[in-house]
Amino acid sequence: MYIDPHIHMVSRTTDDYQRMALAGCVAITEPAFWAGYDRSSPQGFQDYFRQLTDTEPKRAAQYGIRHHTWLCINPKEAEDPVFAHEVIALIPSFLACESVLGIGEIGLNKNSRNEIEILEAHLELAAKHDLMVLVHTPHLEDKLKGPRLIMDAIRNQGKLDPGRVLIDHVEEHTVGIVLERGFWAGMTLYPDTKCTPQRAVDIFEMHGTERLWINSAGDWGQSDPLAVPKAQLEMRARGHTEASIRKVSFDNPLAFLSQSGRFKTA
C-alpha cells in the first residue's frame, strides 16, 4: 500500500490508474503544472482547474484511488505577471472543492523577478485562506539558489508555517537545507533526472526518514507512474524494515497531507 503525493495524471492514460491500483496505490495528489505548452488565456486555466477538481477524481475513483489536487499557475507560465495575476484570481472560486488541498506546485523556473512576484502572490493567497503549499524547485545548474530564494520568500511572507509547506524535487545537495529550516521535503523519482529510486534510498540512509516523502511526478517527460513501488522494492533489497518502507511511502505523506483536513485514503 502506498500514496503517490505528487503525480500529474492529466498526462497519463487510464491504464496507468489501473496499474497503480494493482501496485497498491490508494491515494494521490495532483498539483497544477505546465500543460506541455503555454496556455493562451486565463480561461484555459479555468477549464484545467475543472479537469483537476472534477474529471480526474472520477477517473481515479474507477480504480479505488482517492484523487486530490493543488491549484496555481506554474512557474513556467509566470513570466507575464498580468496574465498570471488573472489566473490566480480564478483560484478562490475552486477552493470550496473538497479535493483541493492547497496551493501548488508553485515556485521558480529560472529564478526571475517576475517569477518571484508571482510566487509571492501565491503565498499571500495561501496565507489568506490558511492553505497548505506544495513547492516546485527549479532544475538549473545552480541547484541551491532556487530553494534558498523560495524559502526566503516563505519566511518573509511571515504567516506560513514551514511544517505545512513541502519543498519538492530535492536532491542530495538540497535536502539538508530544506529540512534544517523546518520544511517537509519531497524526492521526485525519475528514471534519469531529479532522483532515481536508488538515489532516494541513499538519501534516506544519509538523512533519515523524518519529514521526507517520495513521489513519481509522472508528467510529460520520461517518467514512471510506478516509481514509488519500485523505490519500496529497492528499500526491501537493502534490508530496510517494512515499518521504514511504510513510513516514507504512506505514513509521512499521510501525516503531512492530513493537515489540510481534506486528505483521505478511503
HELIX and SHEET records of a PDB file:
HELIX    1   1 MET A    9  SER A   11  5                                   3    
HELIX    2   2 THR A   14  LEU A   22  1                                   9    
HELIX    3   3 PRO A   42  ARG A   50  1                                   9    
HELIX    4   4 GLN A   51  THR A   55  3                                   5    
HELIX    5   5 GLU A   56  ALA A   61  1                                   6    
HELIX    6   6 PRO A   75  GLU A   77  5                                   3    
HELIX    7   7 PRO A   81  ILE A   88  1                                   8    
HELIX    8   8 ILE A   91  PHE A   94  5                                   4    
HELIX    9   9 ARG A  113  LYS A  128  1                                  16    
HELIX   10  10 LYS A  145  GLN A  157  1                                  13    
HELIX   11  11 PRO A  162  ARG A  164  5                                   3    
HELIX   12  12 VAL A  175  GLU A  180  1                                   6    
HELIX   13  13 PRO A  197  HIS A  207  1                                  11    
HELIX   14  14 ALA A  227  ALA A  237  1                                  11    
HELIX   15  15 GLU A  242  ARG A  246  1                                   5    
HELIX   16  16 LYS A  247  ASP A  251  3                                   5    
HELIX   17  17 ASN A  252  LEU A  257  1                                   6    
HELIX   18  18 SER A  258  SER A  260  5                                   3    
SHEET    1   A 8 TYR A   2  ASP A   4  0                                        
SHEET    2   A 8 CYS A  25  PRO A  31  1                                        
SHEET    3   A 8 ARG A  66  LEU A  71  1                                        
SHEET    4   A 8 VAL A 100  GLY A 107  1                                        
SHEET    5   A 8 MET A 132  HIS A 136  1                                        
SHEET    6   A 8 VAL A 165  ILE A 167  1                                        
SHEET    7   A 8 TRP A 184  THR A 188  1                                        
SHEET    8   A 8 LEU A 212  ASN A 215  1                                        
END                                                                             
